[in-house]
Amino acid sequence: MKGNEALAEAAIRAGVDAYFGYPITPQTEIIEYLMNERPEKRTGMVVLQAESEIAAVNMVYGAASTGKKALTSSSSPGISLKLEGISYLAGAELPAVIVNVVRGGPGLGTIQPSQADYFQSVKGGGHGDYKLYVLAPASVQEMADFVEDAFDIAFKYRAPVLILSDGLIGQMMEKVILKDQKSRLTNEELIEKYGDWAVTGKKGRERNIITSLDLQSEKMEARVHRLQKKYVQMEKEDLRFEKINCDDAEYLIVAYGSSARISQKAVELARAKGLKVGLLRPITLFPFPKKELFKLANQVNGILSVELNAGQMVEDVRLSVEHKVPVEHFGRTGGIIHTPEEILEALEQKIINNGSIRHHKTRESGIL
């Protein structure tokens, strides 16, 4: 299946209650697949093409407030339109899943793959002190698997979760193993499993109010503090990353999503040349594997951050290693996808033949 199609089918099988979206390349297959599959006949799942991206995310807000599993998807410019609603979801502490199949920008840019929405995704994106839990799939299989994972996280923390894909992963076709069909939960099952916070009708309890608005400063500050505690808990309990050939690595590549797929081949090429190169793949971009990078910085001589952008995640890599080793960026933009050979060449030029010399001298001088 295509990545977009696998994600859509996984949503039906995960017992998602509702999808609200709007077409935009390169994620249109998600809504097209859902429309063609008629999930309202399979599970009762609602699928609706809204009149705009703004309408779609606010429909998600409404459905999520009732405790239902609500999903939306778009691509970069469409996600920008959804940011106000995403901030409302975070502020109202509502579980929901948003999918961004990233295309190149800024502006309308190109319909080709990109990873230039990293800042928007992990730094909050919209207004206010909030963050999204961000999953970055690197395969069609993960496009499918991460749907259920995302909803589990969303309901665990009562917070919106972002699946950050790109046009390459969304459009590529691979074999995929799909999970068995799960039933949608009834209102009673929702309350039993997740608590009675949702708007399900006042029955023998005080009314539930879902809002992100609080005009009393002390209460608003308490809400923000509550959100920050959730983000700390995410880092402690739900951080995800993958290490490849890192045990004896002298140099490290850091990459996520499609860039990680290509970088894995670059590691193989480097090893064939006798270069001890490893790959750290962040699976969650927030929380970010800061502590693991800090530990690896004690071992390696330099780090290359490989991204399909002009340099975004590299800032978090540098912050994580605290200047212990040189960190450089290699990226392509405009929808051009780097090759494994280009990545290896960049690693040799920017790190191995450059940064590692400075690093060894610094270590010998005792500055570190």
Salt bridges, closest charged atoms under 4 A:
GLU9 OE2 - ARG13 NE 2.73
GLU9 OE2 - ARG42 NH2 2.75
ASP17 OD1 - ARG184 NE 2.73
GLU29 OE2 - LYS2 NZ 3.16
GLU37 OE1 - ARG42 NH1 2.63
GLU40 OE2 - ARG38 NE 2.36
GLU93 OE2 - ARG226 NH2 2.66
GLU93 OE1 - LYS230 NZ 2.63
GLU142 OE2 - ARG281 NH2 2.86
GLU148 OE1 - LYS179 NZ 3.46
GLU148 OE2 - LYS182 NZ 2.28
ASP149 OD2 - ARG240 NH1 3.25
GLU174 OE2 - ARG261 NH2 2.60
ASP214 OD2 - ARG223 NH2 3.89
GLU235 OE2 - LYS290 NZ 3.49
GLU237 OE1 - LYS156 NZ 2.90
ASP238 OD2 - LYS156 NZ 2.89
GLU242 OE1 - ARG281 NE 2.87
ASP248 OD1 - ARG271 NH2 2.81
GLU268 OE1 - LYS265 NZ 3.51
GLU292 OE2 - LYS243 NZ 2.94
GLU292 OE1 - LYS295 NZ 3.39
GLU307 OE2 - HIS329 NE2 3.79
ASP316 OD1 - LYS123 NZ 2.78
GLU342 OE2 - ARG332 NH1 3.02
GLU348 OE2 - LYS273 NZ 2.72
